């Protein structure tokens, strides 16, 4: 620092006061600059070849890549004169490469160690069974903030040295983040299995689900698409989220199961009352999910929406109801349509609990809304040609529907001849796309 300051101040005096005392062809500025540079470079080389700590290496590289070329050689007063002199680098390129290699290794190791400490502190917080603090009404954990700060700090330090070092360290740090998140996932799974009796079990789950969105935002914004670690990171985050959602929804889905069974047990009589019971039971649980942050809340609400529609379809495929009369079929179709409308209104509407607080923010999964009405229409129709058209439309919207699903569903229409049934089923096979849908519905339904 002393040598650098001295060089800058002395050369400023040369440019501003001494230069005018010499003839232009003497090149006094260049002469002074070369002597100062050579001395500074020789002293820096001695330092670089001695035993150095990590912070010393970073400081030397800062001089080579940043301070010397930018703060001294490009100084407003000196830039024009020093630009005429070929001063070169403060250190030989081979020595710079050696220092850069040591720096990159130490930076990666430091970030790895910090991430490990962050996770260990988080695990200790879980064991303490304390309710997580809330931030803007959502359960909050410091883990994501601390971990991201560490990774971002490592990246920024490299970027500050040079763009090339920033590019070189980026995949190393994303690899450490991917490894850390896999360890986080393993620890989270262990907590899930071993800590079910803890008082604040679910709040801790929600705080950790909320973490995932912070990690995802950082990953999508800061990690390049070409980086192979990006897909791994996003996949691990989805696994953690879905694992948390499964636990949070477990009790709700268990309570809904016997209610859904009543549809087939009652042969769809009193279906309005049954659907009301489903909506009421689900509504009780939704308010608990408000402590998830907005993206996680929307994701879990969509999972609830998918489950409610899927379970209704499951009951329709149970082969428990077989109706020969068109009137009976039309009555069932009407019941299904009414149930579908009630379910859609509940899942996609915003229900205000008070003037200040939404109990239910509507599901964004509007792609689900046509499933039950289309199935109701197939039951209502009596002309096999019209049924085929409706089946084709259904298969266009839900390309994961398969012949086994349709065959189980058409068991309801007992007045179809074998020939008509076969023709309709073959029509589905011909018109169904083979590529898996981005949002599956029927592929998650097993037919017994």
C-alpha positions as CSV (number, residue, x, y, z in Angstrom):
1,X,0.0,0.0,0.0
2,X,2.8,2.4,0.9
3,X,4.7,1.6,-2.4
4,X,1.5,2.0,-4.5
5,X,0.6,5.3,-2.8
6,X,4.2,6.6,-3.2
7,X,4.3,5.6,-6.9
8,X,1.0,7.3,-7.6
9,X,1.8,10.5,-5.8
10,X,5.3,10.8,-7.2
11,X,4.3,10.1,-10.8
12,X,1.5,12.7,-10.3
13,X,4.3,15.3,-9.4
14,X,6.3,14.2,-12.4
15,X,3.3,14.7,-14.8
16,X,2.2,18.0,-13.3
17,X,5.5,19.7,-12.4
18,X,8.6,17.9,-13.6
19,X,7.6,17.0,-17.1
20,X,7.6,20.7,-18.2
21,X,11.2,21.1,-17.1
22,X,12.5,18.5,-19.7
23,X,12.5,18.5,-23.5
24,X,9.6,16.4,-24.9
25,X,11.9,13.9,-26.5
26,X,13.5,13.1,-23.2
27,X,10.3,11.2,-22.2
28,X,10.8,11.9,-18.5
29,X,7.4,10.5,-17.5
30,X,8.1,7.2,-19.1
31,X,11.6,7.0,-17.5
32,X,10.2,7.6,-14.0
33,X,7.3,5.2,-14.6
34,X,9.6,2.3,-15.7
35,X,11.8,2.7,-12.7
36,X,8.9,2.9,-10.3
37,X,7.2,-0.1,-12.0
38,X,10.3,-2.3,-12.0
39,X,11.0,-1.7,-8.4
40,X,7.4,-2.2,-7.4
41,X,7.2,-5.4,-9.5
42,X,10.4,-6.8,-8.0
43,X,9.2,-6.2,-4.4
44,X,5.8,-7.7,-5.2
45,X,7.4,-10.8,-6.8
46,X,9.5,-11.4,-3.6
47,X,6.3,-11.2,-1.6
48,X,4.4,-13.5,-3.9
49,X,7.1,-16.2,-3.7
50,X,7.0,-16.2,0.1
51,X,4.7,-18.2,2.4
52,X,1.3,-16.5,2.0
53,X,-2.1,-16.8,3.8
54,X,-5.3,-16.8,1.7
55,X,-6.0,-13.1,2.4
56,X,-2.5,-12.2,1.3
57,X,-3.0,-14.0,-2.0
58,X,-6.3,-12.2,-2.6
59,X,-4.6,-8.9,-1.9
60,X,-1.7,-9.5,-4.3
61,X,-4.2,-10.5,-7.0
62,X,-6.2,-7.4,-6.3
63,X,-3.1,-5.4,-7.0
64,X,-2.3,-7.3,-10.2
65,X,-5.8,-7.3,-11.6
66,X,-7.5,-4.3,-10.2
67,X,-5.8,-1.7,-8.0
68,X,-2.6,-1.2,-10.2
69,X,-4.2,-1.3,-13.6
70,X,-7.3,0.7,-12.6
71,X,-6.5,3.0,-9.7
72,X,-2.9,3.9,-10.7
73,X,-2.4,3.4,-14.4
74,X,-5.9,4.7,-15.4
75,X,-5.8,7.5,-12.9
76,X,-7.3,10.7,-14.4
77,X,-3.9,12.6,-14.2
78,X,-1.6,9.7,-15.1
79,X,-3.6,7.7,-17.8
80,X,-2.5,9.6,-20.8
81,X,1.3,9.5,-20.0
82,X,1.3,5.9,-18.7
83,X,-0.6,4.8,-21.7
84,X,2.5,5.6,-23.8
85,X,4.7,3.3,-21.7
86,X,4.7,-0.5,-22.0
87,X,4.9,-1.4,-18.3
88,X,3.4,-4.9,-18.4
89,X,2.0,-6.8,-15.4
90,X,3.2,-6.5,-11.8
91,X,3.9,-10.2,-11.7
92,X,5.0,-12.8,-14.4
93,X,2.0,-14.6,-15.9
94,X,3.1,-18.0,-14.6
95,X,3.2,-16.7,-11.0
96,X,-0.2,-15.0,-11.5
97,X,-1.7,-18.3,-12.6
98,X,-0.2,-20.1,-9.6
99,X,-1.7,-17.5,-7.2
100,X,-5.1,-17.7,-9.0
101,X,-5.1,-21.5,-8.7
102,X,-4.4,-21.2,-5.0
103,X,-7.0,-18.5,-4.6
104,X,-9.8,-20.4,-6.4
105,X,-9.1,-23.5,-4.3
106,X,-9.1,-21.6,-1.0
107,X,-12.3,-19.6,-2.0
108,X,-14.2,-22.8,-2.9
109,X,-13.1,-24.4,0.4
110,X,-14.1,-21.4,2.4
111,X,-17.6,-21.3,0.9
112,X,-17.9,-25.1,1.4
113,X,-17.0,-24.7,5.1
114,X,-19.4,-21.8,5.6
115,X,-22.2,-23.7,4.0
116,X,-21.5,-26.7,6.3
117,X,-21.6,-24.4,9.3
118,X,-24.9,-22.9,8.2
119,X,-26.5,-26.3,7.8
120,X,-25.3,-27.4,11.2
121,X,-26.7,-24.3,12.9
122,X,-30.0,-24.9,11.2
123,X,-30.1,-28.6,12.4
124,X,-29.5,-27.4,15.9
125,X,-32.4,-24.9,15.6
126,X,-34.6,-27.8,14.6
127,X,-33.6,-29.8,17.6
128,X,-34.4,-26.8,19.9
129,X,-38.1,-27.2,18.9
130,X,-38.7,-23.4,18.9
131,X,-41.3,-21.8,16.7
132,X,-39.6,-20.1,13.7
133,X,-39.9,-16.4,13.6
134,X,-42.3,-14.8,11.1
135,X,-41.3,-12.3,8.4
136,X,-44.3,-10.6,6.7
137,X,-46.6,-13.3,8.2
138,X,-44.5,-16.2,6.9
139,X,-42.4,-18.6,8.8
140,X,-38.8,-17.7,8.3
141,X,-35.4,-19.3,8.5
142,X,-32.0,-17.6,8.2
143,X,-30.5,-20.7,6.5
144,X,-31.2,-19.6,2.9
145,X,-30.1,-16.0,3.5
146,X,-26.8,-17.0,5.2
147,X,-26.1,-19.7,2.6
148,X,-26.8,-17.5,-0.4
149,X,-24.7,-14.7,1.1
150,X,-21.8,-17.1,1.3
151,X,-22.1,-18.2,-2.3
152,X,-22.8,-14.8,-3.6
153,X,-19.8,-13.4,-1.5
154,X,-17.5,-15.9,-3.1
155,X,-18.7,-15.1,-6.5
156,X,-18.4,-11.3,-6.0
157,X,-14.9,-11.5,-4.6
158,X,-13.8,-13.4,-7.7
159,X,-15.7,-11.0,-10.0
160,X,-14.0,-8.0,-8.3
161,X,-10.6,-9.5,-9.1
162,X,-11.4,-10.1,-12.8
163,X,-14.2,-11.2,-15.1
164,X,-12.2,-14.3,-16.1
165,X,-11.8,-15.4,-12.5
166,X,-15.5,-14.8,-11.9
167,X,-16.3,-17.1,-14.8
168,X,-13.9,-19.7,-13.6
169,X,-15.2,-19.9,-10.1
170,X,-18.9,-19.8,-11.0
171,X,-19.3,-23.6,-11.7
172,X,-17.2,-24.4,-8.7
173,X,-19.5,-22.5,-6.4
174,X,-22.7,-23.8,-8.0
175,X,-21.3,-27.3,-7.5
176,X,-20.8,-26.5,-3.8
177,X,-24.3,-25.2,-3.6
178,X,-25.7,-28.3,-5.3
179,X,-23.8,-30.5,-2.8
180,X,-24.9,-28.4,0.1
181,X,-28.6,-28.7,-0.9
182,X,-28.3,-32.5,-1.2
183,X,-27.0,-32.5,2.4
184,X,-29.8,-30.2,3.4
185,X,-32.4,-32.5,1.8
186,X,-31.0,-35.5,3.6
187,X,-31.0,-33.6,6.9
188,X,-34.6,-32.4,6.2
189,X,-35.7,-36.0,5.5
190,X,-34.2,-37.1,8.8
191,X,-35.9,-34.3,10.7
192,X,-39.2,-35.2,9.0
193,X,-39.0,-38.9,10.1
194,X,-37.6,-38.4,13.6
195,X,-39.2,-35.2,14.9
196,X,-42.9,-35.8,14.3
197,X,-43.8,-35.3,17.9
198,X,-42.2,-32.0,18.3
199,X,-44.5,-29.1,19.2
200,X,-43.4,-26.9,16.3
201,X,-42.9,-29.7,13.8
202,X,-45.2,-28.2,11.1
203,X,-44.0,-24.6,11.5
204,X,-40.4,-25.8,11.1
205,X,-41.4,-27.7,8.0
206,X,-43.0,-24.6,6.5
207,X,-40.0,-22.4,7.3
208,X,-37.8,-24.9,5.4
209,X,-40.2,-25.1,2.5
210,X,-40.1,-21.3,2.3
211,X,-36.3,-21.5,2.1
212,X,-36.6,-23.2,-1.2
213,X,-38.0,-20.2,-3.0
214,X,-35.1,-18.0,-1.9
215,X,-32.6,-20.6,-3.2
216,X,-34.6,-21.0,-6.4
217,X,-34.7,-17.2,-7.0
218,X,-30.9,-17.0,-6.5
219,X,-30.3,-20.0,-8.8
220,X,-32.5,-18.8,-11.6
221,X,-31.0,-15.3,-11.6
222,X,-27.3,-16.0,-11.0
223,X,-26.5,-19.5,-12.4
224,X,-26.0,-19.8,-16.1
225,X,-28.2,-22.2,-18.1
226,X,-25.2,-23.9,-19.5
227,X,-24.0,-24.8,-15.9
228,X,-24.9,-28.5,-15.4
229,X,-25.4,-27.8,-11.6
230,X,-28.4,-25.6,-12.2
231,X,-30.8,-28.5,-13.1
232,X,-29.5,-30.5,-10.1
233,X,-30.1,-27.6,-7.7
234,X,-33.6,-26.9,-9.0
235,X,-34.5,-30.6,-8.8
236,X,-33.3,-30.9,-5.2
237,X,-35.3,-27.8,-4.3
238,X,-38.4,-29.4,-5.8
239,X,-37.8,-32.6,-3.9
240,X,-37.5,-30.7,-0.6
241,X,-40.7,-28.7,-1.3
242,X,-42.7,-31.7,-2.4
243,X,-41.5,-33.7,0.6
244,X,-42.7,-30.9,2.9
245,X,-46.0,-30.5,1.1
246,X,-46.6,-34.3,1.4
247,X,-46.4,-34.0,5.2
248,X,-48.4,-30.8,5.4
249,X,-51.2,-32.4,3.3
250,X,-51.1,-35.9,4.8
251,X,-53.8,-35.3,7.4
252,X,-56.1,-33.4,5.1
253,X,-56.0,-36.1,2.4
254,X,-56.5,-38.8,5.1
255,X,-59.7,-37.0,6.3
256,X,-61.0,-36.6,2.7
257,X,-60.6,-40.2,1.8
258,X,-63.7,-41.6,3.6
259,X,-65.8,-38.6,2.5
260,X,-64.9,-39.3,-1.2
261,X,-65.9,-43.0,-0.7
262,X,-69.5,-41.8,0.1
263,X,-69.9,-40.9,-3.6
264,X,-69.8,-44.5,-4.8
265,X,-71.3,-45.9,-1.6
266,X,-74.4,-43.7,-2.1
267,X,-74.3,-44.2,-5.9
268,X,-74.0,-40.4,-6.2
269,X,-77.2,-39.7,-4.3
270,X,-76.7,-36.7,-1.9
271,X,-73.6,-35.7,-3.9
272,X,-74.2,-32.0,-3.1
273,X,-73.9,-32.7,0.6
274,X,-70.8,-34.9,0.1
275,X,-69.1,-32.1,-2.0
276,X,-70.0,-29.6,0.7
277,X,-68.3,-31.8,3.3
278,X,-65.2,-32.0,1.1
279,X,-65.1,-28.2,0.7
280,X,-65.7,-27.6,4.4
281,X,-63.0,-30.1,5.5
282,X,-60.5,-28.6,3.0
283,X,-61.2,-25.1,4.0
284,X,-60.3,-25.8,7.6
285,X,-56.8,-26.7,6.6
286,X,-56.1,-24.0,4.1
287,X,-55.7,-21.2,6.7
288,X,-52.8,-23.1,8.2
289,X,-50.9,-22.8,4.9
290,X,-50.9,-18.9,5.0
291,X,-47.6,-19.1,6.9
292,X,-46.0,-20.3,3.6
293,X,-44.6,-17.6,1.4
294,X,-46.6,-16.7,-1.7
295,X,-44.9,-19.0,-4.3
296,X,-45.0,-22.0,-1.8
297,X,-48.6,-21.2,-0.9
298,X,-49.7,-21.2,-4.5
299,X,-47.9,-24.4,-5.1
300,X,-49.6,-26.2,-2.2
301,X,-53.0,-24.8,-3.1
302,X,-52.5,-26.2,-6.6
303,X,-51.6,-29.6,-5.2
304,X,-54.9,-29.5,-3.2
305,X,-56.8,-28.6,-6.3
306,X,-55.3,-31.4,-8.3
307,X,-56.0,-33.9,-5.5
308,X,-59.7,-32.8,-5.2
309,X,-60.3,-33.3,-8.9
310,X,-58.3,-36.4,-9.1
311,X,-60.0,-38.1,-6.2
312,X,-63.4,-37.3,-7.7
313,X,-62.3,-38.9,-11.0
314,X,-61.0,-42.0,-9.1
315,X,-64.5,-42.5,-7.7
316,X,-66.0,-42.3,-11.2
317,X,-63.6,-45.0,-12.4
318,X,-64.4,-47.5,-9.6
319,X,-67.1,-49.4,-11.7
320,X,-69.5,-49.2,-8.8
321,X,-72.3,-47.5,-10.8
322,X,-73.8,-48.8,-14.0
323,X,-76.8,-47.0,-15.5
324,X,-78.8,-48.3,-18.5
325,X,-81.4,-45.5,-18.5
326,X,-80.5,-42.3,-20.4
327,X,-82.5,-40.4,-17.8
328,X,-80.4,-41.9,-15.0
329,X,-77.3,-41.0,-16.9
330,X,-78.5,-37.4,-17.4
331,X,-79.3,-37.1,-13.7
332,X,-75.7,-38.3,-12.8
333,X,-74.2,-36.0,-15.4
334,X,-76.2,-33.1,-13.8
335,X,-74.9,-34.1,-10.3
336,X,-71.3,-34.2,-11.6
337,X,-71.6,-30.8,-13.3
338,X,-73.0,-29.3,-10.1
339,X,-70.2,-30.8,-8.1
340,X,-67.6,-29.6,-10.6
341,X,-69.0,-26.1,-10.5
342,X,-68.9,-26.1,-6.6
343,X,-65.3,-27.4,-6.7
344,X,-64.2,-24.9,-9.2
345,X,-65.7,-22.0,-7.3
346,X,-64.0,-23.1,-4.1
347,X,-60.6,-23.8,-5.6
348,X,-60.3,-20.8,-7.9
349,X,-62.1,-18.1,-6.0
350,X,-60.7,-15.7,-3.4
351,X,-62.6,-16.1,-0.2
352,X,-62.3,-13.2,2.2
353,X,-62.1,-14.2,5.8
354,X,-62.0,-10.6,7.1
355,X,-61.4,-7.1,5.7
356,X,-57.7,-7.5,6.1
357,X,-56.9,-11.2,5.4
358,X,-57.5,-13.7,2.7
359,X,-58.2,-17.2,3.9
360,X,-58.0,-18.7,0.5
361,X,-56.2,-17.4,-2.6
362,X,-57.5,-19.1,-5.6
363,X,-55.6,-21.9,-7.3
364,X,-53.9,-21.0,-10.6
365,X,-54.5,-24.5,-12.0
366,X,-57.3,-23.5,-14.3
367,X,-56.3,-26.4,-16.6
368,X,-58.2,-28.7,-14.2
369,X,-61.5,-27.0,-14.5
370,X,-62.7,-28.7,-17.6
371,X,-62.0,-32.3,-16.6
372,X,-65.2,-33.1,-14.6
373,X,-67.6,-31.1,-17.0
374,X,-66.2,-33.0,-20.0
375,X,-66.7,-36.4,-18.2
376,X,-70.2,-35.3,-17.3
377,X,-70.9,-34.5,-20.9
378,X,-69.8,-37.9,-22.0
379,X,-72.2,-39.5,-19.6
380,X,-75.0,-37.2,-20.8
381,X,-74.6,-37.9,-24.5
382,X,-76.3,-40.8,-26.1
383,X,-75.1,-40.7,-29.7
384,X,-71.9,-42.7,-30.0
385,X,-70.6,-40.2,-32.7
386,X,-71.1,-37.3,-30.3
387,X,-69.4,-39.3,-27.5
388,X,-66.4,-39.8,-29.7
389,X,-66.1,-36.1,-30.4
390,X,-66.3,-35.3,-26.7
391,X,-63.7,-38.1,-26.0
392,X,-61.4,-36.6,-28.6
393,X,-61.8,-33.1,-27.0
394,X,-61.0,-34.6,-23.6
395,X,-57.9,-36.3,-24.9
396,X,-56.7,-33.1,-26.4
397,X,-57.0,-31.2,-23.1
398,X,-55.7,-34.2,-21.1
399,X,-53.4,-36.2,-23.3
400,X,-52.4,-38.6,-20.5
401,X,-55.8,-40.2,-20.5
402,X,-55.5,-43.8,-21.6
403,X,-57.8,-46.5,-22.8
404,X,-58.0,-48.2,-19.4
405,X,-59.2,-44.9,-17.8
406,X,-62.0,-44.5,-20.4
407,X,-63.0,-48.1,-20.3
408,X,-63.5,-47.9,-16.5
409,X,-65.4,-44.7,-16.9
410,X,-67.7,-45.9,-19.6
411,X,-68.8,-48.8,-17.3
412,X,-71.3,-46.1,-16.1
413,X,-73.0,-46.1,-19.5
414,X,-74.4,-49.6,-19.4
415,X,-76.5,-49.0,-22.6
416,X,-73.5,-48.9,-24.9
417,X,-73.2,-52.0,-27.1
418,X,-69.9,-53.9,-27.3
419,X,-69.3,-52.5,-30.8
420,X,-69.9,-48.9,-29.7
421,X,-67.7,-49.3,-26.7
422,X,-64.9,-50.8,-28.7
423,X,-65.2,-48.1,-31.4
424,X,-65.1,-45.3,-28.8
425,X,-62.0,-46.9,-27.0
426,X,-60.2,-47.3,-30.3
427,X,-60.9,-43.7,-31.2
428,X,-59.2,-42.6,-28.0
429,X,-56.2,-44.8,-28.8
430,X,-55.9,-43.2,-32.2
431,X,-56.3,-39.6,-31.0
432,X,-54.2,-39.6,-27.8
433,X,-50.8,-37.9,-28.0
434,X,-47.9,-40.1,-27.0
435,X,-45.8,-37.3,-25.4
436,X,-46.3,-36.8,-21.6
437,X,-48.2,-33.7,-20.6
438,X,-46.5,-30.9,-18.6
439,X,-49.3,-31.1,-16.1
440,X,-50.5,-34.7,-15.7
441,X,-53.9,-35.7,-14.3
442,X,-54.9,-39.2,-15.5
443,X,-51.4,-40.6,-15.5
444,X,-51.5,-40.3,-11.6
445,X,-54.7,-42.4,-11.5
446,X,-54.5,-46.1,-11.2
447,X,-57.4,-48.2,-12.5
448,X,-58.2,-51.3,-10.5
